[in-house]
């Protein structure tokens, strides 16, 4: 059953794929008409996801054995994220679209996962587990298979942002969800298995280890100084200036002083907000311009398009929202033309990153590469 809804200046249309998964079209034009009937005969999507607790590291790990068979680097003419056309019925039934979001066919977390016993081993106590309840969605940034986020227009980026905002708000309302994570993996070097320009959204059933650690640091900082850690980091970076890459009215992009990755840029709003839905229209418009600038600099840095992960850090749904500070972290494993940084013994074994470049030198180089 399809539904149409005007979300701000965006038309949102929802429908169901043949296996029951939800699909949502986000269109800039209110007159856009999309094909909503999925002609494929897919079996009902089934997920066996669970979360297991690691008592040594005090964190949850997702276990999703059904993902081993997910689609892996299909040829371009068989891309499941391209619009459907004669001879190809993809995940998107319509022959054209602006931005599309749909439930992942091979989710790490899902809303209909079966219950599991409370412990991994019968009679055990340490190895706790729970159903992997949550949701995983795919976000297609454009119907153009040959494009990239860096090549989107500011208006298209703004439309993607509206999809992120919509999904963050809606997924945060699910009773099983504790944190919503919007991100993009770009490039085979990162591990991307589908080359079409797209990102993902994970709605976790727990607060992630990285977020918990950041918020613990923010709490200690507030107790010492009565200030917000992230706002103070931004203020310090602006005072120093040596690692600032670009700045606009509402946002600043900088290489962090203790950057772990060969290329790492953080993008902070100047106003303290917890998540994407809290941004104003002006802040969202301004982000599109600044972020495209940063991506263009990254692509000019080495010998081709920069492989990267772009990760939105948002506040948890229910806890510590006053401590959190929305920001984007973009980082790359590319350390030089034709060379990658591998997470070897120190990074993988001990969690201690060794960066072969200085943050100040990377920031200076990125500043030189103004598009």
C-alpha positions, 0 to 999 in steps of 0.5 A: 500500500503506497503512501504520499507525504509532503515533508517540508519541500520534499515529497515522500512516497512509501511502498513495499517490495515483494518480500515485504520490505519498506521502500521510500522515495524522496523527490524534490518535485511534488509532481514526481510519479514513481513505479511502486509495484515490485514485479519480482517474486522474492521469498519473505526476508528473514534475518537471524541477527542477534547481539552478544555481549563481550564482558571483557570489553564491555560492548555488544557484538552483532552476529548475522550469519545470514549476511555471508550470501549478500550481493558482492560486486555485481557487474554494472548492468546487474546493479541492484541499486540502479532504477529498474528497466526492461531486462533488469528488475532491481531493488528499486521498481521505478525507472527513475528516482531522486533519492531512495531509501529501502530496508536492507535485504541482508540486514545486520539488525531487523525489526522481525528477528526471532527471540533468542535465549538470554545466554549463549550457552545453556546454564552460562552467565557471562555470555549474554545475548539478545535478539538483534532487533533494530533496522538497517536501511540503504540510501541511494543518493542518485539514480546515476550509477557513474556518479558519486556524492562529490558530484551531486549538486547542492540541491541533491545533497540537501535532498539526501539530508532530508532523507537522513533527517526523516529516517533518524526521526522515524527510526528513533521512534522504534522501541528497540532502537537506542542509536541511529547511525547514518554513513557512507562507505566509498571505494573497494579499498574500504570494502564496498560491495556495491559501486552505485553511489549509496550509503546506509543507516543502522538503527542499533539496539544499543548505544555503540562503543565509540559513542559511549566512550565519547560521551564518557569523555564529555561527561568528565570534561563537563564535571571538570570545566562545566563546558561541552567537550565538543564545543570546546574542541571546535573552539580550540581548533578555530583558535589554532587555525592550523588544522582548519580546512574550510569554514562557512557561516554554520560549519567548520571542517578541520583535521583533528589534532590527534588524527588517527587516519592518513586523511581525516576531516571532522565537520562540526556545526557552529551551534550545539545540536544533538542530531540531524533533525535538530539542524535548521534549514539554513544549517542544512543548506550550508552543510551541502556547500561546505561538504561538497567543497571538502569532498572535492579537496579529498578527491584532488589529494592523491591519484584518484577518487578518495576511498573514505568512510563518512560517519555521522555522530548523533546523540543516542535516542534516550540517554546523554543527549545533552552531552552529545554534539552532532558532527561528521567524521570523514576518514580514508585509508589512502596514505599516498598514491597507490598506498593504503594504511592497513590496521596492523599489530598496534592498531588491530591488536592494541587499538593504538593508532600510529599515523604516518602523516601529521595532521597539520601537514594534511590540513595544509595540503587540503587547504591548497586544493581549493576546488 
